[in-house]
Amino acid sequence: RRLDSRKFPRVRGALTTSVAGSSPGTYRLIGELTLHGVTRTVEVEVTVRQLDPRTLEIEGGRAIDMRDFGLPPPTFLMFKVQPEVQVRARLVAERER
């Protein structure tokens, strides 16, 4: 409900830059993330592994502040919830035959 998925049914990411990361097998990805109709530049370090000759696995995560995307932090009774949420992603890509 908080994301208003009927009005904003998609979360979109567009990669703009990829550079070598801080250790072997890692990359720093910079791109545009659109969430709840708001687009922000984000940066994340990912790990890239070759699972077999045709398959790559890309995995990473970062904290996202909901307020940056126009979303107020939720509340629970009298408690205030932190506005940062941890987002993780795992992408498995297979080369076409």
C-alpha positions, 0 to 999 in steps of 0.5 A: 500500500505504501508504494501505491503499486496501482498508480506506480506498478513498476520499479525501474533501474537503468545502468549508466556506468560500470567500473571495477570495484574495490576487490576482484570480481566486484563492480561499482554500478551507477544508474537511475532508479525510479520508484514511486514516480521519482527518479534518483541516481544510485550507486551500488557495488556488486559481485559478478560470478561466472557460474558456467561458460554461458551463465553469469550471476550478479548480486548486490544490495544497498540501503535506500532512504524511502524519503528520497522517493517521496515515501514517508517512513511507516509508523507502528503504534507509537513507534517510528520506523527507520526510513532506510530499507535494505534492498538486495538483488540477484540477477542470473543471465544466460547467453543465448544459444 
